[in-house]
Amino acid sequence: MEKKERRLRLGRNIKARRIEAGHSMRQFAAMVGTSHNYLWEIETGRVSVGFDILCVIADSLGVRVRDLVDF
């Protein structure tokens, strides 16, 4: 699997969990401590996600990091 496909899958998982939790992108970005633009880039697979921000995202969603990574 290519890096881009991994980023896309991770982003989709994050977005699905965010929507499932009822958070808007702006609201969730504030919870995570980042901009909504950066969150959009993560959710669309345009950028790689560092481990620290991935942990904050998982914590904010109330899930484990491994629940977001399905590859």
PDB file with one MODEL, atoms N, CA, C and O in Angstrom:
MODEL        1
ATOM      1  N   MET A   1       0.846  -1.176   0.000  1.00  0.00           N
ATOM      2  CA  MET A   1       0.000   0.000   0.000  1.00  0.00           C
ATOM      3  C   MET A   1       0.893   1.242   0.000  1.00  0.00           C
ATOM      4  O   MET A   1       1.894   1.298   0.715  1.00  0.00           O
ATOM      5  N   GLU A   2       0.524   2.220  -0.798  1.00  0.00           N
ATOM      6  CA  GLU A   2       1.298   3.451  -0.901  1.00  0.00           C
ATOM      7  C   GLU A   2       1.023   4.388   0.270  1.00  0.00           C
ATOM      8  O   GLU A   2      -0.004   4.292   0.942  1.00  0.00           O
ATOM      9  N   LYS A   3       1.968   5.295   0.495  1.00  0.00           N
ATOM     10  CA  LYS A   3       1.815   6.279   1.573  1.00  0.00           C
ATOM     11  C   LYS A   3       0.547   7.098   1.401  1.00  0.00           C
ATOM     12  O   LYS A   3      -0.171   7.354   2.367  1.00  0.00           O
ATOM     13  N   LYS A   4       0.273   7.508   0.166  1.00  0.00           N
ATOM     14  CA  LYS A   4      -0.900   8.345  -0.080  1.00  0.00           C
ATOM     15  C   LYS A   4      -2.187   7.601   0.297  1.00  0.00           C
ATOM     16  O   LYS A   4      -3.088   8.183   0.902  1.00  0.00           O
ATOM     17  N   GLU A   5      -2.269   6.332  -0.058  1.00  0.00           N
ATOM     18  CA  GLU A   5      -3.456   5.537   0.282  1.00  0.00           C
ATOM     19  C   GLU A   5      -3.602   5.405   1.796  1.00  0.00           C
ATOM     20  O   GLU A   5      -4.717   5.458   2.314  1.00  0.00           O
ATOM     21  N   ARG A   6      -2.501   5.234   2.502  1.00  0.00           N
ATOM     22  CA  ARG A   6      -2.558   5.163   3.969  1.00  0.00           C
ATOM     23  C   ARG A   6      -3.069   6.466   4.561  1.00  0.00           C
ATOM     24  O   ARG A   6      -3.906   6.460   5.464  1.00  0.00           O
ATOM     25  N   ARG A   7      -2.560   7.593   4.045  1.00  0.00           N
ATOM     26  CA  ARG A   7      -3.026   8.895   4.539  1.00  0.00           C
ATOM     27  C   ARG A   7      -4.509   9.090   4.261  1.00  0.00           C
ATOM     28  O   ARG A   7      -5.239   9.601   5.110  1.00  0.00           O
ATOM     29  N   LEU A   8      -4.959   8.686   3.075  1.00  0.00           N
ATOM     30  CA  LEU A   8      -6.382   8.799   2.729  1.00  0.00           C
ATOM     31  C   LEU A   8      -7.253   7.966   3.670  1.00  0.00           C
ATOM     32  O   LEU A   8      -8.283   8.438   4.153  1.00  0.00           O
ATOM     33  N   ARG A   9      -6.842   6.746   3.923  1.00  0.00           N
ATOM     34  CA  ARG A   9      -7.620   5.866   4.803  1.00  0.00           C
ATOM     35  C   ARG A   9      -7.675   6.402   6.226  1.00  0.00           C
ATOM     36  O   ARG A   9      -8.728   6.380   6.863  1.00  0.00           O
ATOM     37  N   LEU A  10      -6.543   6.881   6.721  1.00  0.00           N
ATOM     38  CA  LEU A  10      -6.509   7.457   8.057  1.00  0.00           C
ATOM     39  C   LEU A  10      -7.410   8.686   8.124  1.00  0.00           C
ATOM     40  O   LEU A  10      -8.196   8.832   9.060  1.00  0.00           O
ATOM     41  N   GLY A  11      -7.298   9.557   7.144  1.00  0.00           N
ATOM     42  CA  GLY A  11      -8.128  10.759   7.109  1.00  0.00           C
ATOM     43  C   GLY A  11      -9.610  10.448   7.076  1.00  0.00           C
ATOM     44  O   GLY A  11     -10.401  11.086   7.771  1.00  0.00           O
ATOM     45  N   ARG A  12      -9.986   9.466   6.268  1.00  0.00           N
ATOM     46  CA  ARG A  12     -11.397   9.063   6.202  1.00  0.00           C
ATOM     47  C   ARG A  12     -11.877   8.540   7.542  1.00  0.00           C
ATOM     48  O   ARG A  12     -12.990   8.845   7.971  1.00  0.00           O
ATOM     49  N   ASN A  13     -11.049   7.761   8.198  1.00  0.00           N
ATOM     50  CA  ASN A  13     -11.424   7.217   9.509  1.00  0.00           C
ATOM     51  C   ASN A  13     -11.603   8.334  10.539  1.00  0.00           C
ATOM     52  O   ASN A  13     -12.551   8.319  11.323  1.00  0.00           O
ATOM     53  N   ILE A  14     -10.696   9.284  10.529  1.00  0.00           N
ATOM     54  CA  ILE A  14     -10.797  10.406  11.464  1.00  0.00           C
ATOM     55  C   ILE A  14     -12.071  11.200  11.184  1.00  0.00           C
ATOM     56  O   ILE A  14     -12.815  11.536  12.105  1.00  0.00           O
ATOM     57  N   LYS A  15     -12.313  11.493   9.923  1.00  0.00           N
ATOM     58  CA  LYS A  15     -13.507  12.265   9.555  1.00  0.00           C
ATOM     59  C   LYS A  15     -14.781  11.532   9.954  1.00  0.00           C
ATOM     60  O   LYS A  15     -15.702  12.136  10.506  1.00  0.00           O
ATOM     61  N   ALA A  16     -14.835  10.244   9.677  1.00  0.00           N
ATOM     62  CA  ALA A  16     -16.027   9.465  10.021  1.00  0.00           C
ATOM     63  C   ALA A  16     -16.269   9.468  11.527  1.00  0.00           C
ATOM     64  O   ALA A  16     -17.404   9.623  11.976  1.00  0.00           O
ATOM     65  N   ARG A  17     -15.207   9.297  12.302  1.00  0.00           N
ATOM     66  CA  ARG A  17     -15.350   9.309  13.768  1.00  0.00           C
ATOM     67  C   ARG A  17     -15.756  10.693  14.268  1.00  0.00           C
ATOM     68  O   ARG A  17     -16.560  10.808  15.194  1.00  0.00           O
ATOM     69  N   ARG A  18     -15.205  11.743  13.661  1.00  0.00           N
ATOM     70  CA  ARG A  18     -15.551  13.109  14.051  1.00  0.00           C
ATOM     71  C   ARG A  18     -17.029  13.374  13.793  1.00  0.00           C
ATOM     72  O   ARG A  18     -17.728  13.905  14.656  1.00  0.00           O
ATOM     73  N   ILE A  19     -17.498  13.012  12.624  1.00  0.00           N
ATOM     74  CA  ILE A  19     -18.903  13.221  12.272  1.00  0.00           C
ATOM     75  C   ILE A  19     -19.804  12.383  13.164  1.00  0.00           C
ATOM     76  O   ILE A  19     -20.836  12.857  13.638  1.00  0.00           O
ATOM     77  N   GLU A  20     -19.412  11.147  13.389  1.00  0.00           N
ATOM     78  CA  GLU A  20     -20.173  10.252  14.271  1.00  0.00           C
ATOM     79  C   GLU A  20     -20.307  10.845  15.673  1.00  0.00           C
ATOM     80  O   GLU A  20     -21.330  10.673  16.336  1.00  0.00           O
ATOM     81  N   ALA A  21     -19.260  11.545  16.114  1.00  0.00           N
ATOM     82  CA  ALA A  21     -19.276  12.164  17.445  1.00  0.00           C
ATOM     83  C   ALA A  21     -20.052  13.481  17.452  1.00  0.00           C
ATOM     84  O   ALA A  21     -20.283  14.060  18.513  1.00  0.00           O
ATOM     85  N   GLY A  22     -20.454  13.953  16.270  1.00  0.00           N
ATOM     86  CA  GLY A  22     -21.258  15.164  16.194  1.00  0.00           C
ATOM     87  C   GLY A  22     -20.479  16.463  16.228  1.00  0.00           C
ATOM     88  O   GLY A  22     -21.031  17.508  16.574  1.00  0.00           O
ATOM     89  N   HIS A  23     -19.206  16.414  15.875  1.00  0.00           N
ATOM     90  CA  HIS A  23     -18.365  17.615  15.899  1.00  0.00           C
ATOM     91  C   HIS A  23     -18.220  18.203  14.502  1.00  0.00           C
ATOM     92  O   HIS A  23     -17.987  17.476  13.536  1.00  0.00           O
ATOM     93  N   SER A  24     -18.357  19.514  14.399  1.00  0.00           N
ATOM     94  CA  SER A  24     -18.028  20.185  13.148  1.00  0.00           C
ATOM     95  C   SER A  24     -16.509  20.202  13.014  1.00  0.00           C
ATOM     96  O   SER A  24     -15.787  19.959  13.981  1.00  0.00           O
ATOM     97  N   MET A  25     -16.040  20.489  11.819  1.00  0.00           N
ATOM     98  CA  MET A  25     -14.597  20.537  11.618  1.00  0.00           C
ATOM     99  C   MET A  25     -13.967  21.648  12.459  1.00  0.00           C
ATOM    100  O   MET A  25     -12.925  21.436  13.079  1.00  0.00           O
ATOM    101  N   ARG A  26     -14.581  22.815  12.487  1.00  0.00           N
ATOM    102  CA  ARG A  26     -14.032  23.924  13.279  1.00  0.00           C
ATOM    103  C   ARG A  26     -14.033  23.599  14.774  1.00  0.00           C
ATOM    104  O   ARG A  26     -13.062  23.868  15.481  1.00  0.00           O
ATOM    105  N   GLN A  27     -15.128  23.021  15.235  1.00  0.00           N
ATOM    106  CA  GLN A  27     -15.241  22.662  16.654  1.00  0.00           C
ATOM    107  C   GLN A  27     -14.177  21.629  17.027  1.00  0.00           C
ATOM    108  O   GLN A  27     -13.506  21.757  18.051  1.00  0.00           O
ATOM    109  N   PHE A  28     -14.036  20.622  16.196  1.00  0.00           N
ATOM    110  CA  PHE A  28     -13.075  19.570  16.502  1.00  0.00           C
ATOM    111  C   PHE A  28     -11.643  20.075  16.410  1.00  0.00           C
ATOM    112  O   PHE A  28     -10.797  19.686  17.214  1.00  0.00           O
ATOM    113  N   ALA A  29     -11.362  20.940  15.436  1.00  0.00           N
ATOM    114  CA  ALA A  29     -10.018  21.504  15.323  1.00  0.00           C
ATOM    115  C   ALA A  29      -9.659  22.266  16.596  1.00  0.00           C
ATOM    116  O   ALA A  29      -8.529  22.185  17.077  1.00  0.00           O
ATOM    117  N   ALA A  30     -10.620  23.001  17.135  1.00  0.00           N
ATOM    118  CA  ALA A  30     -10.378  23.727  18.390  1.00  0.00           C
ATOM    119  C   ALA A  30     -10.119  22.756  19.535  1.00  0.00           C
ATOM    120  O   ALA A  30      -9.256  23.005  20.377  1.00  0.00           O
ATOM    121  N   MET A  31     -10.858  21.657  19.573  1.00  0.00           N
ATOM    122  CA  MET A  31     -10.661  20.647  20.619  1.00  0.00           C
ATOM    123  C   MET A  31      -9.256  20.059  20.543  1.00  0.00           C
ATOM    124  O   MET A  31      -8.614  19.822  21.566  1.00  0.00           O
ATOM    125  N   VAL A  32      -8.792  19.828  19.322  1.00  0.00           N
ATOM    126  CA  VAL A  32      -7.491  19.202  19.097  1.00  0.00           C
ATOM    127  C   VAL A  32      -6.357  20.212  19.259  1.00  0.00           C
ATOM    128  O   VAL A  32      -5.218  19.836  19.536  1.00  0.00           O
ATOM    129  N   GLY A  33      -6.674  21.496  19.084  1.00  0.00           N
ATOM    130  CA  GLY A  33      -5.652  22.529  19.209  1.00  0.00           C
ATOM    131  C   GLY A  33      -4.935  22.806  17.908  1.00  0.00           C
ATOM    132  O   GLY A  33      -3.742  23.107  17.900  1.00  0.00           O
ATOM    133  N   THR A  34      -5.657  22.706  16.813  1.00  0.00           N
ATOM    134  CA  THR A  34      -5.079  22.975  15.503  1.00  0.00           C
ATOM    135  C   THR A  34      -6.055  23.808  14.690  1.00  0.00           C
ATOM    136  O   THR A  34      -7.162  24.095  15.148  1.00  0.00           O
ATOM    137  N   SER A  35      -5.658  24.191  13.504  1.00  0.00           N
ATOM    138  CA  SER A  35      -6.560  24.968  12.653  1.00  0.00           C
ATOM    139  C   SER A  35      -7.490  24.035  11.886  1.00  0.00           C
ATOM    140  O   SER A  35      -7.175  22.866  11.663  1.00  0.00           O
ATOM    141  N   HIS A  36      -8.632  24.567  11.490  1.00  0.00           N
ATOM    142  CA  HIS A  36      -9.544  23.737  10.702  1.00  0.00           C
ATOM    143  C   HIS A  36      -8.943  23.426   9.336  1.00  0.00           C
ATOM    144  O   HIS A  36      -9.267  22.400   8.738  1.00  0.00           O
ATOM    145  N   ASN A  37      -8.063  24.308   8.832  1.00  0.00           N
ATOM    146  CA  ASN A  37      -7.388  24.035   7.554  1.00  0.00           C
ATOM    147  C   ASN A  37      -6.477  22.817   7.660  1.00  0.00           C
ATOM    148  O   ASN A  37      -6.455  21.968   6.769  1.00  0.00           O
ATOM    149  N   TYR A  38      -5.727  22.738   8.753  1.00  0.00           N
ATOM    150  CA  TYR A  38      -4.839  21.584   8.940  1.00  0.00           C
ATOM    151  C   TYR A  38      -5.654  20.313   9.144  1.00  0.00           C
ATOM    152  O   TYR A  38      -5.295  19.258   8.621  1.00  0.00           O
ATOM    153  N   LEU A  39      -6.734  20.401   9.891  1.00  0.00           N
ATOM    154  CA  LEU A  39      -7.591  19.232  10.080  1.00  0.00           C
ATOM    155  C   LEU A  39      -8.156  18.774   8.745  1.00  0.00           C
ATOM    156  O   LEU A  39      -8.223  17.573   8.483  1.00  0.00           O
ATOM    157  N   TRP A  40      -8.563  19.711   7.896  1.00  0.00           N
ATOM    158  CA  TRP A  40      -9.067  19.373   6.566  1.00  0.00           C
ATOM    159  C   TRP A  40      -7.989  18.648   5.761  1.00  0.00           C
ATOM    160  O   TRP A  40      -8.280  17.671   5.072  1.00  0.00           O
ATOM    161  N   GLU A  41      -6.745  19.124   5.847  1.00  0.00           N
ATOM    162  CA  GLU A  41      -5.647  18.469   5.137  1.00  0.00           C
ATOM    163  C   GLU A  41      -5.429  17.046   5.638  1.00  0.00           C
ATOM    164  O   GLU A  41      -5.135  16.147   4.850  1.00  0.00           O
ATOM    165  N   ILE A  42      -5.571  16.839   6.940  1.00  0.00           N
ATOM    166  CA  ILE A  42      -5.443  15.496   7.506  1.00  0.00           C
ATOM    167  C   ILE A  42      -6.575  14.608   6.993  1.00  0.00           C
ATOM    168  O   ILE A  42      -6.336  13.497   6.520  1.00  0.00           O
ATOM    169  N   GLU A  43      -7.807  15.105   7.089  1.00  0.00           N
ATOM    170  CA  GLU A  43      -8.966  14.304   6.707  1.00  0.00           C
ATOM    171  C   GLU A  43      -9.005  13.979   5.218  1.00  0.00           C
ATOM    172  O   GLU A  43      -9.614  12.987   4.819  1.00  0.00           O
ATOM    173  N   THR A  44      -8.364  14.801   4.396  1.00  0.00           N
ATOM    174  CA  THR A  44      -8.338  14.534   2.955  1.00  0.00           C
ATOM    175  C   THR A  44      -7.061  13.831   2.516  1.00  0.00           C
ATOM    176  O   THR A  44      -6.862  13.600   1.324  1.00  0.00           O
ATOM    177  N   GLY A  45      -6.192  13.487   3.466  1.00  0.00           N
ATOM    178  CA  GLY A  45      -4.985  12.737   3.154  1.00  0.00           C
ATOM    179  C   GLY A  45      -3.893  13.546   2.489  1.00  0.00           C
ATOM    180  O   GLY A  45      -2.975  12.975   1.901  1.00  0.00           O
ATOM    181  N   ARG A  46      -3.972  14.859   2.569  1.00  0.00           N
ATOM    182  CA  ARG A  46      -2.985  15.707   1.914  1.00  0.00           C
ATOM    183  C   ARG A  46      -1.679  15.824   2.691  1.00  0.00           C
ATOM    184  O   ARG A  46      -0.644  16.150   2.110  1.00  0.00           O
ATOM    185  N   VAL A  47      -1.712  15.564   3.994  1.00  0.00           N
ATOM    186  CA  VAL A  47      -0.505  15.681   4.820  1.00  0.00           C
ATOM    187  C   VAL A  47      -0.326  14.429   5.671  1.00  0.00           C
ATOM    188  O   VAL A  47      -1.279  13.708   5.963  1.00  0.00           O
ATOM    189  N   SER A  48       0.904  14.198   6.051  1.00  0.00           N
ATOM    190  CA  SER A  48       1.189  13.136   7.013  1.00  0.00           C
ATOM    191  C   SER A  48       0.854  13.643   8.410  1.00  0.00           C
ATOM    192  O   SER A  48       0.951  14.838   8.688  1.00  0.00           O
ATOM    193  N   VAL A  49       0.472  12.748   9.259  1.00  0.00           N
ATOM    194  CA  VAL A  49       0.088  13.119  10.621  1.00  0.00           C
ATOM    195  C   VAL A  49       1.170  12.644  11.578  1.00  0.00           C
ATOM    196  O   VAL A  49       1.553  11.474  11.572  1.00  0.00           O
ATOM    197  N   GLY A  50       1.655  13.559  12.394  1.00  0.00           N
ATOM    198  CA  GLY A  50       2.629  13.191  13.405  1.00  0.00           C
ATOM    199  C   GLY A  50       1.979  12.385  14.521  1.00  0.00           C
ATOM    200  O   GLY A  50       0.770  12.464  14.739  1.00  0.00           O
ATOM    201  N   PHE A  51       2.781  11.624  15.208  1.00  0.00           N
ATOM    202  CA  PHE A  51       2.262  10.753  16.265  1.00  0.00           C
ATOM    203  C   PHE A  51       1.576  11.545  17.371  1.00  0.00           C
ATOM    204  O   PHE A  51       0.520  11.137  17.855  1.00  0.00           O
ATOM    205  N   ASP A  52       2.154  12.665  17.775  1.00  0.00           N
ATOM    206  CA  ASP A  52       1.578  13.446  18.868  1.00  0.00           C
ATOM    207  C   ASP A  52       0.186  13.954  18.526  1.00  0.00           C
ATOM    208  O   ASP A  52      -0.729  13.840  19.341  1.00  0.00           O
ATOM    209  N   ILE A  53       0.012  14.518  17.324  1.00  0.00           N
ATOM    210  CA  ILE A  53      -1.305  15.026  16.948  1.00  0.00           C
ATOM    211  C   ILE A  53      -2.285  13.871  16.758  1.00  0.00           C
ATOM    212  O   ILE A  53      -3.471  14.010  17.057  1.00  0.00           O
ATOM    213  N   LEU A  54      -1.803  12.740  16.267  1.00  0.00           N
ATOM    214  CA  LEU A  54      -2.669  11.568  16.124  1.00  0.00           C
ATOM    215  C   LEU A  54      -3.178  11.111  17.493  1.00  0.00           C
ATOM    216  O   LEU A  54      -4.339  10.724  17.623  1.00  0.00           O
ATOM    217  N   CYS A  55      -2.331  11.153  18.493  1.00  0.00           N
ATOM    218  CA  CYS A  55      -2.750  10.797  19.852  1.00  0.00           C
ATOM    219  C   CYS A  55      -3.786  11.785  20.390  1.00  0.00           C
ATOM    220  O   CYS A  55      -4.750  11.377  21.038  1.00  0.00           O
ATOM    221  N   VAL A  56      -3.595  13.067  20.130  1.00  0.00           N
ATOM    222  CA  VAL A  56      -4.553  14.078  20.581  1.00  0.00           C
ATOM    223  C   VAL A  56      -5.900  13.870  19.880  1.00  0.00           C
ATOM    224  O   VAL A  56      -6.953  13.972  20.508  1.00  0.00           O
ATOM    225  N   ILE A  57      -5.858  13.579  18.586  1.00  0.00           N
ATOM    226  CA  ILE A  57      -7.096  13.326  17.837  1.00  0.00           C
ATOM    227  C   ILE A  57      -7.820  12.126  18.424  1.00  0.00           C
ATOM    228  O   ILE A  57      -9.023  12.185  18.675  1.00  0.00           O
ATOM    229  N   ALA A  58      -7.093  11.039  18.644  1.00  0.00           N
ATOM    230  CA  ALA A  58      -7.709   9.837  19.205  1.00  0.00           C
ATOM    231  C   ALA A  58      -8.298  10.115  20.587  1.00  0.00           C
ATOM    232  O   ALA A  58      -9.423   9.708  20.874  1.00  0.00           O
ATOM    233  N   ASP A  59      -7.553  10.796  21.430  1.00  0.00           N
ATOM    234  CA  ASP A  59      -8.044  11.133  22.768  1.00  0.00           C
ATOM    235  C   ASP A  59      -9.305  11.987  22.694  1.00  0.00           C
ATOM    236  O   ASP A  59     -10.253  11.769  23.448  1.00  0.00           O
ATOM    237  N   SER A  60      -9.313  12.959  21.784  1.00  0.00           N
ATOM    238  CA  SER A  60     -10.467  13.846  21.640  1.00  0.00           C
ATOM    239  C   SER A  60     -11.700  13.104  21.142  1.00  0.00           C
ATOM    240  O   SER A  60     -12.830  13.495  21.435  1.00  0.00           O
ATOM    241  N   LEU A  61     -11.478  12.033  20.391  1.00  0.00           N
ATOM    242  CA  LEU A  61     -12.583  11.216  19.894  1.00  0.00           C
ATOM    243  C   LEU A  61     -12.972  10.109  20.870  1.00  0.00           C
ATOM    244  O   LEU A  61     -13.994   9.447  20.695  1.00  0.00           O
ATOM    245  N   GLY A  62     -12.154   9.917  21.892  1.00  0.00           N
ATOM    246  CA  GLY A  62     -12.430   8.862  22.863  1.00  0.00           C
ATOM    247  C   GLY A  62     -12.162   7.466  22.322  1.00  0.00           C
ATOM    248  O   GLY A  62     -12.819   6.500  22.709  1.00  0.00           O
ATOM    249  N   VAL A  63     -11.179   7.372  21.416  1.00  0.00           N
ATOM    250  CA  VAL A  63     -10.821   6.074  20.837  1.00  0.00           C
ATOM    251  C   VAL A  63      -9.317   5.865  20.984  1.00  0.00           C
ATOM    252  O   VAL A  63      -8.587   6.777  21.374  1.00  0.00           O
ATOM    253  N   ARG A  64      -8.875   4.677  20.674  1.00  0.00           N
ATOM    254  CA  ARG A  64      -7.445   4.383  20.660  1.00  0.00           C
ATOM    255  C   ARG A  64      -6.886   4.709  19.280  1.00  0.00           C
ATOM    256  O   ARG A  64      -7.616   4.682  18.290  1.00  0.00           O
ATOM    257  N   VAL A  65      -5.608   5.012  19.215  1.00  0.00           N
ATOM    258  CA  VAL A  65      -4.969   5.301  17.933  1.00  0.00           C
ATOM    259  C   VAL A  65      -5.199   4.135  16.964  1.00  0.00           C
ATOM    260  O   VAL A  65      -5.483   4.358  15.787  1.00  0.00           O
ATOM    261  N   ARG A  66      -5.081   2.931  17.437  1.00  0.00           N
ATOM    262  CA  ARG A  66      -5.247   1.783  16.563  1.00  0.00           C
ATOM    263  C   ARG A  66      -6.656   1.659  15.995  1.00  0.00           C
ATOM    264  O   ARG A  66      -6.868   0.976  14.993  1.00  0.00           O
ATOM    265  N   ASP A  67      -7.621   2.322  16.637  1.00  0.00           N
ATOM    266  CA  ASP A  67      -8.973   2.332  16.087  1.00  0.00           C
ATOM    267  C   ASP A  67      -9.066   3.216  14.848  1.00  0.00           C
ATOM    268  O   ASP A  67      -9.987   3.060  14.046  1.00  0.00           O
ATOM    269  N   LEU A  68      -8.144   4.121  14.687  1.00  0.00           N
ATOM    270  CA  LEU A  68      -8.127   5.016  13.530  1.00  0.00           C
ATOM    271  C   LEU A  68      -7.292   4.472  12.384  1.00  0.00           C
ATOM    272  O   LEU A  68      -7.463   4.873  11.232  1.00  0.00           O
ATOM    273  N   VAL A  69      -6.388   3.556  12.708  1.00  0.00           N
ATOM    274  CA  VAL A  69      -5.460   3.011  11.711  1.00  0.00           C
ATOM    275  C   VAL A  69      -5.941   1.612  11.346  1.00  0.00           C
ATOM    276  O   VAL A  69      -5.918   0.702  12.174  1.00  0.00           O
ATOM    277  N   ASP A  70      -6.378   1.449  10.094  1.00  0.00           N
ATOM    278  CA  ASP A  70      -6.917   0.139   9.691  1.00  0.00           C
ATOM    279  C   ASP A  70      -6.069  -0.513   8.610  1.00  0.00           C
ATOM    280  O   ASP A  70      -6.588  -1.232   7.755  1.00  0.00           O
ATOM    281  N   PHE A  71      -4.779  -0.265   8.648  1.00  0.00           N
ATOM    282  CA  PHE A  71      -3.889  -0.853   7.651  1.00  0.00           C
ATOM    283  C   PHE A  71      -2.668  -1.393   8.313  1.00  0.00           C
ATOM    284  O   PHE A  71      -1.789  -1.933   7.642  1.00  0.00           O
TER     285      PHE A  71
ENDMDL
END
